Amino acid sequence: MIRTRIFAVVLLVLLVGLSYAVFASERLPDSRFAKFPFKLGLDLAGGTELTYRADVSKLAAEDVDGSMNSLRDVIERRVNVFGVSEPIVQVEETGAFAEGKEHRLIVGLPGVTDVDKAVALIGKTPLLEFMLLKKDSEQKLQEILTSENPSASADFFEETGITGRLVERAQLEFTQTSGPSEPAVSLTFNSEGRDLIAKVTKEHVNEILAIFLDGSAISMPYIRQEITDGKAQISGNFTAAEARELVRDLNYGSLPVPIELIGTQTIGPSLGSAALAAGVKAGIVGSILVALFLILWYRFPGFIASVSLVMYIAISLAIFKLIPVTLTAAGLAGFILSIGMAVDANVLIFERLREELARGKGLYDAMHEGFRRAWLSIRDSNISSLITAIVLFWIGTSSVKGFALTFGIGVFVSMFTAITASRIFLYAVSGKGGKGSSSGKNASGTKNASTGSQFSRFLFSSGFHTGATQGAAKISDAGNAHKR
């Protein structure tokens, strides 16, 4: 019993500590906990969300995931250059089982409410490609280039696999031949690119290796010899500003796949603040109403359950800060919904406890049996909820994933607070009684139960008077009639 009460005190200290840490991280900017703020989504913090469609049609199936991850990293690196606070860059699919599914890039820019500015921050990251002229296409290409509207079409070229993703470093240079100096972009490729360029140039000497930027040919030099040093130069009708911009974009990362902007969403700061305030208010009011219901219906055990509920909220919020979880309106809804799961477990336990007391068992035995019988129902309901959360997280969009994540975390934490915390608190204040009524007498005429045990039974039975008292009375009357 002493060990149980020590554990109960430790849990209470943990509750107070976590509650203070969560409060201090939001309300006390000078606190050591201030470095763990909540990470809010666009719908709560305000900002702009850009949705891009990625064209992965030319990629092998096994290369899609890697290319999308590279795309996310490139865009995130570019956005961070401009100092946007906590950008949210993620990739997603339209559905795990959908035919012809789309691969999308979602870019969230908290605090940026100007769509044009948001698009400019992302920039038009160049898609740089080195392509070989197809056989028997040189004559037709020359006719097009000498026409009134010359434009080199990619239809005359074939891919080599040499793209901007293989560029290790780009540098601005000025070349000078017979006339004034002209800006050019010098490229240094990584080891993979160096090997690939050496292979291509060795096998296609005296052929055209055109350089395409975003689908347009900017240079079409001939391969004069094998290039083994992994270096190349892009020259053409560049201005110094254009060349400098191209160098910047290539150094910040060239896109591994083409992307197309298909949607924008802007949320003002006032709307985000209102949504956050509404979500917090709903959580507070809902928790208070649930606690009042538990206390009014189950009395002292309901108070114990309310303490466990506060612990559940403190632990969940601390986990949200540490992971960190990006909280959205949907995520808050999932968290509030999981509060119901936490209460549901306590209700199951208390109802089983009521049934055991009605059978005339002592308080300690009734609690032990009540927890044992309730565990199977709690386990099954929580497992089914976790399966639902996992499926939603797997196939859902970003907002649905936020709901699934907070809901799943809430279910895990609720199992701990309902099964472990509530049990420790109940055992700590119950005392250990024997079977049957604790108010009987032994052969010597002294009472079985101590004053503390009687008081504990009074506290608990007051919350279960409807079933426990009537049931115990029926059992007592039946026993007396049998004796007579």
TORKOL-732180 format. One record per residue (C-alpha): residue in three letters; z, y, x. Coordinates in steps of 0.2 Angstrom, whole numbers, plus 2048, in hexadecimal, padded with zeros to 3 digits. Each point is the difference from the previous one (the first is absolute). Example, Ala and Ser with C-alpha at 12.3 -4.5 7.8 and 13.67 -1.06 7.14 Angstrom:
2
ALA8277EA83E;SER7FD811806;
END
This chain:
484
MET800800800;ILE80480C80E;ARG7EF7FD808;THR7F78037F0;ARG8098117FE;ILE7FC804812;PHE7EE7FD7FC;ALA80180B7F0;VAL80780E80B;VAL7F27FE80C;LEU7F38017F2;LEU80880F7F9;VAL800809811;LEU7EE7FB802;LEU7FC8077EF;VAL809811804;GLY7F7800811;LEU7EE7FD7F9;SER80380C7F2;TYR80580E80C;ALA7F17FC80C;VAL7F48017F2;PHE8078107FA;ALA802808811;SER7EE7FC804;GLU7FA80A7F2;ARG80D80E7FE;LEU807803811;PRO7F180580C;ASP80C80080F;SER8067EF7FD;ARG7FB7F180C;PHE7F97F87F0;ALA7F480E7FD;LYS7F37F780B;PHE7FE7F37F2;PRO7F980A7F1;PHE7F77F87F2;LYS7EE7FE802;LEU7F88077F0;GLY7EF7FC7FA;LEU7F380D7FB;ASP8057FF7ED;LEU812806805;ALA7FD80B80F;GLY7EF8087FB;GLY7F080080A;THR7EF7F9800;GLU7FA7EE7FF;LEU7EE7FC806;THR7F87EF7FC;TYR7F27FA80B;ARG7F47F17FD;ALA7FD7F6810;ASP7EF7F8802;VAL8037EF808;SER7F07F87FA;LYS7FA7FE812;LEU80F7F8806;ALA8047ED801;ALA80E7FB7F4;GLU80C7FC80F;ASP7FD811807;VAL80480A7F0;ASP813800801;GLY800806813;SER7F380D7FC;MET80A8077F2;ASN81080080A;SER7F780A80E;LEU7F980C7F3;ARG8128037FA;ASP806803812;VAL7F280C804;ILE80280B7F1;GLU813800802;ARG7FE806812;ARG7F480D7FB;VAL80C8077F2;ASN80F80080B;VAL7F780B80C;PHE80080E7F3;GLY8137FE7FE;VAL8007FA7EE;SER8127FB7FC;GLU8027ED7FC;PRO7EE7FC7FC;ILE7FD7F07F6;VAL7F17F7805;GLN7FD7EE7F9;VAL7F27F47FC;GLU7FE7F67F0;GLU7F57F57F6;THR7FB8027EE;GLY8077EF7FD;ALA8037EF809;PHE7F57F67F3;ALA7F380D7FB;GLU7EE7FC804;GLY7F780E80A;LYS811808804;GLU801810809;HIS80A80580F;ARG8088117FF;LEU80980C80B;ILE80E80A7F8;VAL80581080A;GLY80F8097F9;LEU804811807;PRO8118067FA;GLY8018137FF;VAL7ED803801;THR7FB8067EE;ASP7EF807805;VAL7F37F27FE;ASP7F380880B;LYS80D80280E;ALA8057EE7FE;VAL7EE7FA802;ALA7FE80B80F;LEU8107F9808;ILE7F97EF7FE;GLY7EF807807;LYS7F07F7801;THR8047F380D;PRO7F07FB808;LEU7F87EF7FE;LEU7F87FE811;GLU7F47F2802;PHE7F47FA80E;MET7F17F77F9;LEU7F07F8807;LEU7EF8047FA;LYS7F97F07F7;LYS7F07F8807;ASP7EF8077FA;SER80980F7F9;GLU7FD80D80E;GLN7EF8057FA;LYS8068037EF;LEU80F80A806;GLN7F580B80B;GLU7F58047F0;ILE8108057F7;LEU80780A80E;THR7F080A802;SER7FE8047ED;GLU8058107F8;ASN8117F97FB;PRO8067F580E;SER80F7F57FD;ALA8047F0808;SER8057F37F4;ALA80C7F2804;ASP7F47F47F7;PHE7F6800811;PHE80F7FB80A;GLU80C7F1801;GLU813800804;THR8067FC811;GLY8138007FC;ILE80380F80B;THR80980D7F6;GLY80C80E802;ARG80F7F47FE;LEU7FC7FA812;VAL801812807;GLU80F80280B;ARG7FD812804;ALA7F480E7FC;GLN7FD81080B;LEU7F68107FE;GLU7F480380E;PHE7F280D804;THR7F07F9807;GLN7F380A808;THR7EE7FB804;SER7F380D802;GLY80680C7F3;PRO8128077FA;SER80E7F3800;GLU8027F77EF;PRO8107F87F9;ALA8017ED800;VAL80D7F37FC;SER8047F380D;LEU8077F07FA;THR80B7F3809;PHE8027EF7F7;ASN80E7F4801;SER7FF7EF808;GLU7F87F87F0;GLY7F380E7FF;ARG7FC7FF812;ASP7FC7EE7FF;LEU7F68027F1;ILE7F680F806;ALA7FC7F6810;LYS7FA7F17F6;VAL7F580B7F5;THR7F880B80D;LYS7FD7F080B;GLU7F67F77F3;HIS7F780F7F9;VAL7F980A80F;ASN7F380D7FC;GLU8047FF7ED;ILE80780F7F6;LEU8138007FD;ALA80380D7F3;ILE8108097FD;PHE8048037EE;LEU80E80B7FA;ASP8057FE7ED;GLY7EF7F87FD;SER7F580D808;ALA7F87FD811;ILE80580D80D;SER7F97F880F;MET7F37F3804;PRO8007FC813;TYR7F77F2808;ILE80A7F3809;ARG7FA801813;GLN80C7F4807;GLU8107F67FD;ILE81080B7FD;THR80E7F8808;ASP80D80E802;GLY8038027ED;LYS7FB8127FF;ALA7F38097F6;GLN7FB8117FB;ILE7FB8087F0;SER7F5810801;GLY7F58087F4;ASN7FF8107F5;PHE813803801;THR808811801;ALA81080180A;ALA80B8007F0;GLU7F77F17F9;ALA8027F6810;ARG812805802;GLU8047FB7EE;LEU7F77EF803;VAL80B7FD80F;ARG80F8047F7;ASP7FC7F47F1;LEU7FB7F280C;ASN81080280A;TYR80A8007F0;GLY7F77F07FB;SER7EF7FB7F9;LEU8007F77EF;PRO7FD7ED802;VAL7F88017EE;PRO7F880D7F6;ILE80B8087F2;GLU7FC80A7F1;LEU80C80C7F6;ILE8017FA7EE;GLY80F8087F9;THR80D80E803;GLN8118037F8;THR80A80F802;ILE8138017FB;GLY808811801;PRO812802807;SER8078057F0;LEU7F97F07F7;GLY8067F580E;SER8128087FF;ALA8007FE7ED;ALA7FC7EE801;LEU80D7FD80E;ALA80D8097F6;ALA7FC7F67F0;GLY8007EF809;VAL811804808;LYS8078067F0;ALA7FA7F07F7;GLY8087F680D;ILE8118097FF;VAL8008007ED;GLY7FB7EE7FF;SER80D7FA80D;ILE80E80A7F7;LEU7FB7F87EF;VAL7FF7EF807;ALA812802808;LEU8078077F0;PHE7F97F17F6;LEU8077F480D;ILE8128087FF;LEU8008027ED;TRP7FA7EE7FD;TYR8097F780E;ARG80E80C804;PHE8077FC812;PRO7F37F4805;GLY7F380D7FA;PHE80880C80C;ILE7FF7F480E;ALA7ED7FD7FC;SER7FE813800;VAL807801812;SER7F47F2805;LEU7F280B7F7;VAL80480F80B;MET8007F580F;TYR7EF7F97FB;ILE7F98127FF;ALA807805810;ILE7F97F180A;SER7EF8027F8;LEU7FF812804;ALA8057FD812;ILE7F37F2802;PHE7F380C7F9;LYS80480C80D;LEU8017F480F;ILE7EF7F77FC;PRO7FB80D7FB;VAL7F97FE7EF;THR7F480D7FA;LEU8078057EF;THR7F48047F2;ALA8038027ED;ALA7FB7EE7FE;GLY80C7FB80E;LEU80E8097F7;ALA7FC7F77F0;GLY8017EF809;PHE811805807;ILE8078057EF;LEU7F97F07F8;SER8097F680E;ILE8108087FA;GLY7FE7F67F0;MET7FE7F080A;ALA81180480A;VAL8098027EF;ASP7F87F17F8;ALA8087F580E;ASN8118077FC;VAL7FE7FD7ED;LEU7FB7EE803;ILE8107FE80B;PHE80B8087F4;GLU7FA7F67F1;ARG8027F0809;LEU812806805;ARG8038047EE;GLU7FB7EE7FB;GLU80B7F880D;LEU80F80B7FB;ALA7FD7FB7ED;ARG8017EE806;GLY812803806;LYS7FD800812;GLY80B80A80C;LEU7F8811806;TYR7FC7FA812;ASP7F87EF7FA;ALA7F780A7F2;MET7F980C80D;HIS7FB7F280C;GLU7F77F67F2;GLY7F88107F9;PHE7F8805810;ARG7FA7EE803;ARG7F87FF7EF;ALA7F9811800;TRP7F87FE811;LEU7F27F47FA;SER7FA80D7F3;ILE80180E80C;ARG7F77F780E;ASP7F17FB7F4;SER7FF8127F8;ASN800808811;ILE7F37F4808;SER7F48037F2;SER802813802;LEU7FD7FE813;ILE7F17F67FD;THR7F980E7F4;ALA80480D80E;ILE7F77F680D;VAL7F17FE7F6;LEU8008137FB;PHE802805812;TRP7F27F4806;ILE7F28057F3;GLY8068117FB;THR7FA811805;SER80B80C80A;SER80A8067F1;VAL8037EF7F9;LYS8057FA811;GLY80D80E801;PHE8077F97EF;ALA8007EE806;LEU809804811;THR80E80A7F8;PHE8027F37F2;GLY8007F280C;ILE80D80880C;GLY80B8047F0;VAL7FF7EE7FB;PHE8067FA811;VAL80E80C801;SER8057FD7EE;MET8037ED804;PHE80C80580E;THR80A80D7F6;ALA8017F57F0;ILE8047EF809;THR80980580F;ALA8088127FE;SER8057FD7ED;ARG8077EF804;ILE80B80780F;PHE80680E7F5;LEU8047F57F2;TYR8097F380A;ALA80A80E80A;VAL8088077F0;SER8027F07F6;GLY80D7F5809;LYS7FE7EE800;GLY8067F77F0;GLY8007EE7FB;LYS7F87F87F1;GLY8048047EE;SER80A80F7FB;SER80980980D;SER80F8047F4;GLY8077EF7FE;LYS8117F9807;ASN8037F280C;ALA80E7F27FD;SER80D80B807;GLY7FC80E7F4;THR7F980D80C;LYS7EF8087FE;ASN7F17F9809;ALA7F8810804;SER80680E80A;THR8018127F9;GLY7F180480A;SER7F67F17F9;GLN8058057EE;PHE7FA812803;SER7F07FA808;ARG7FC7F57F1;PHE80480E7F4;LEU7F480B80A;PHE7F27F37FE;SER8047F97EF;SER8008127F9;GLY7ED800804;PHE7FD7EF7F7;HIS80C8027F1;THR7F37FB7F4;GLY7FC7EF807;ALA80E7FC80B;THR80F8047F5;GLN7F97F87F1;GLY7FA7F1809;ALA8117FE809;ALA8098027F0;LYS7F67F27F8;ILE8037F580E;SER813804800;ASP8017FD7ED;ALA7F77EF802;GLY80C7FB80E;ASN80F8057F5;ALA7FA7F67F1;HIS7FD7F180B;LYS812801806;ARG8068017EF;
END
